Amino acid sequence: MKELTNPYFGYTYSIYTKIAIPLIIVLSLELRKLLWTLLGVGYLILFYLFGAHKTVYAGLLIVLVFYRFSYLQSVKLMVKFSAGFLIACLILALIAIDYPWILTFRRVHFIPTLLDICYVDFFINKPIYWSESILKSFVEYPYDVRHTNLIGEIYFNRPDMSANNGLVSDGVMNFGTLGVAINIVIISIYFMILNNLNIPSKYFGIMVLVIFSFISSSLFTVLLTHGGIALLIVSIFLLKKKKQEGDEYNV
């Protein structure tokens, strides 16, 4: 995939798969346009074949669940499904089939924490001051490879490993503990804006796709290439609606 990609594809892939196509699916369901719904699902499958990101398929399920049920019903359904899936993974692990456990629970709960430790250990006394992103024109990046491959090579002996992580690792890497505080403030303002737009809950599935990106990617990468800013623009100019009786909004 690295050999075939280009800047346009890299910057637009998440916008298509996390915002544009899911939005087409939700709107076509609302307007009862079955052909457009099937077209949107087909395009998501096509984009999965382009990039092989499993979140594309998971995102389709999340979008459909939030469209079909209310906010609280959707959350309860996801909690029940997660609990049942966790029990199934535990049972499989007891009979030496541990791949589902490794792929889900360990990757979600243990790997990010381990990566945080690696990033803190390496960057806490030598931050790069956003020299790999928004300040690269003003600050020289001190390494020959991207930070994700650097951590992968040093701590996991895998130079091809892309050890990316969320707001803690990104903050420490760029500006130490103060960088973590800066990331928290920016993300808090971002969510505060979304929370005050009075967006109907049927669109929440689209938001979940972008919100999950903050867990495993650098802040400005999420905003610029994973659809963060695009979601904000779409929410303000397209999804925001005047509150009407019977509408369900964020709580």
C-alpha positions in Angstrom: 0.0 0.0 0.0 2.9 2.4 0.8 4.2 1.8 -2.7 0.9 2.7 -4.4 -0.3 5.6 -2.4 0.0 9.3 -3.2 -0.6 12.6 -1.4 -4.2 13.0 -2.7 -5.2 9.5 -1.7 -3.5 9.9 1.7 -5.3 13.2 2.5 -8.8 12.2 1.2 -9.1 8.5 2.1 -10.4 9.1 5.6 -12.6 12.0 4.4 -14.3 9.7 2.0 -14.6 6.6 4.3 -15.4 8.4 7.6 -17.5 11.4 6.4 -18.6 11.6 2.8 -19.7 8.1 2.1 -21.3 7.4 5.6 -23.1 10.7 5.2 -24.5 9.6 1.8 -25.7 6.3 3.4 -27.4 8.1 6.3 -29.1 10.7 4.1 -30.2 8.1 1.6 -31.7 6.0 4.4 -33.5 9.2 5.6 -34.8 9.9 2.1 -35.6 6.2 1.5 -33.3 6.0 -1.5 -32.3 2.3 -1.6 -30.2 2.6 -4.7 -28.1 5.4 -3.1 -27.8 3.4 0.1 -26.5 0.3 -1.8 -24.1 2.6 -3.8 -22.7 4.0 -0.5 -22.2 0.5 0.9 -20.6 -0.6 -2.3 -18.2 2.4 -2.3 -17.2 1.6 1.3 -16.3 -2.0 0.3 -14.3 -0.6 -2.7 -12.4 1.8 -0.4 -11.7 -1.1 2.0 -10.1 -2.9 -1.0 -8.1 0.2 -1.7 -6.7 0.6 1.8 -7.5 -2.6 3.8 -8.5 -0.5 6.9 -10.8 -2.7 9.1 -12.4 0.4 10.6 -14.2 1.0 7.2 -16.3 -2.1 7.8 -16.7 -1.4 11.5 -17.7 2.2 10.7 -20.5 1.0 8.4 -22.0 -1.0 11.3 -21.7 1.9 13.7 -23.3 4.3 11.3 -26.3 2.0 10.8 -26.7 1.4 14.5 -26.8 5.0 15.4 -29.2 5.8 12.5 -31.6 3.0 13.5 -31.7 3.6 17.3 -31.7 6.5 19.7 -28.4 7.7 21.3 -29.0 5.8 24.6 -30.3 2.7 22.8 -27.2 2.7 20.5 -24.8 3.0 23.5 -26.6 0.2 25.4 -26.5 -2.0 22.3 -22.8 -1.4 21.8 -22.1 -2.1 25.5 -24.0 -5.4 25.3 -22.3 -6.5 22.1 -18.9 -5.6 23.6 -19.5 -7.6 26.8 -20.7 -10.6 24.8 -17.7 -10.4 22.5 -15.4 -10.1 25.4 -16.8 -13.2 27.0 -16.5 -15.1 23.7 -12.9 -14.0 23.4 -12.1 -15.2 27.0 -13.7 -18.6 26.3 -11.7 -19.0 23.1 -8.5 -18.0 24.9 -9.0 -20.7 27.4 -8.9 -23.3 24.6 -5.8 -21.7 23.1 -7.5 -19.7 20.4 -6.3 -16.3 21.5 -6.1 -14.4 18.2 -9.5 -12.6 18.7 -8.4 -11.6 22.2 -5.1 -10.3 20.8 -6.7 -8.5 17.9 -9.3 -6.7 20.0 -8.9 -6.4 23.8 -5.1 -6.4 24.0 -4.8 -4.0 21.1 -7.3 -1.6 22.5 -6.3 -1.6 26.2 -2.7 -2.7 26.4 -0.9 -1.7 23.2 -1.7 2.0 23.5 -0.5 2.1 27.1 2.7 0.3 26.2 3.3 2.8 23.3 2.7 5.7 25.7 5.5 4.3 27.9 7.8 4.0 24.9 7.1 7.5 23.7 7.6 9.0 27.2 10.8 7.1 27.6 12.3 8.2 24.3 10.9 11.8 23.9 10.4 13.2 27.4 13.8 15.0 27.4 14.1 15.6 23.6 10.8 16.8 22.1 10.7 17.5 18.4 8.4 20.6 18.7 6.0 19.7 15.9 8.9 19.6 13.4 7.3 16.7 11.6 3.9 18.4 11.2 2.7 22.1 11.4 6.1 23.6 12.3 8.3 21.6 9.8 9.1 24.8 7.9 10.6 26.4 11.0 12.0 23.5 13.1 14.3 20.9 11.7 13.2 17.3 12.2 16.2 15.6 13.9 15.7 12.0 12.6 16.0 10.2 9.3 12.7 8.2 9.6 9.2 9.1 10.8 8.7 8.9 14.5 6.4 5.9 14.2 9.1 3.9 12.5 11.7 5.2 15.0 9.7 3.8 17.9 9.0 0.6 16.1 12.7 0.0 15.4 14.1 1.0 18.8 11.5 -0.7 21.1 10.1 -3.5 18.9 13.1 -4.2 16.6 10.8 -3.7 13.6 11.8 -0.7 11.4 8.7 -1.2 9.2 6.4 -1.0 12.2 4.2 2.1 12.3 3.9 2.6 16.1 1.5 5.5 16.0 -0.5 6.5 19.2 -2.9 9.1 20.6 -2.9 12.4 22.4 -0.5 11.5 25.3 2.2 10.1 23.1 1.8 12.9 20.5 1.9 15.6 23.2 5.0 14.2 25.0 6.8 13.7 21.6 6.2 17.3 20.5 6.4 19.4 23.7 6.7 17.1 26.8 4.0 17.2 29.5 3.0 20.7 28.4 2.3 19.2 24.9 -0.2 16.7 26.5 -2.0 19.7 28.2 -2.1 21.5 24.8 -3.6 18.5 23.1 -6.2 18.1 25.8 -7.2 21.8 25.5 -7.5 21.6 21.7 -9.5 18.3 21.8 -11.8 19.7 24.5 -12.6 22.8 22.5 -13.2 20.6 19.5 -15.7 18.4 21.3 -17.3 21.4 23.0 -18.1 22.9 19.6 -19.6 19.7 18.3 -21.6 19.3 21.5 -23.2 22.7 21.1 -24.4 22.2 17.5 -27.6 20.3 18.4 -26.9 17.5 15.9 -29.6 14.7 15.8 -28.4 11.5 17.2 -28.8 9.6 13.9 -25.6 11.3 12.7 -23.6 10.3 15.7 -22.2 7.3 13.9 -20.3 9.6 11.6 -18.8 11.4 14.6 -17.7 8.2 16.3 -15.6 7.3 13.3 -13.5 10.4 13.7 -13.5 10.5 17.5 -11.9 7.0 17.5 -9.0 8.4 15.5 -7.9 10.5 18.4 -7.0 7.3 20.3 -4.4 6.1 17.8 -3.2 9.1 15.8 -1.4 12.4 16.3 -3.7 15.3 16.9 -3.0 17.4 13.8 -3.0 14.2 11.7 -6.6 13.5 12.8 -7.6 17.1 12.2 -6.0 17.4 8.7 -6.0 13.9 7.2 -8.4 11.8 9.2 -11.4 14.1 8.7 -11.4 16.1 11.9 -11.7 19.5 10.3 -13.9 18.2 7.6 -16.3 16.8 10.2 -16.4 20.2 11.9 -17.2 22.0 8.7 -19.9 19.4 7.7 -21.4 19.6 11.2 -21.6 23.4 11.2 -23.0 23.9 7.7 -24.9 20.7 7.0 -25.8 18.6 10.0 -26.7 21.4 12.5 -30.4 21.8 12.8 -32.8 23.9 14.8 -34.1 21.9 17.6 -37.6 20.6 17.0 -40.0 18.7 19.2 -39.2 15.0 19.2 -35.5 15.4 18.1 -32.9 13.7 20.1 -29.6 15.4 20.8 -26.4 14.8 22.6 -26.7 14.4 26.3 
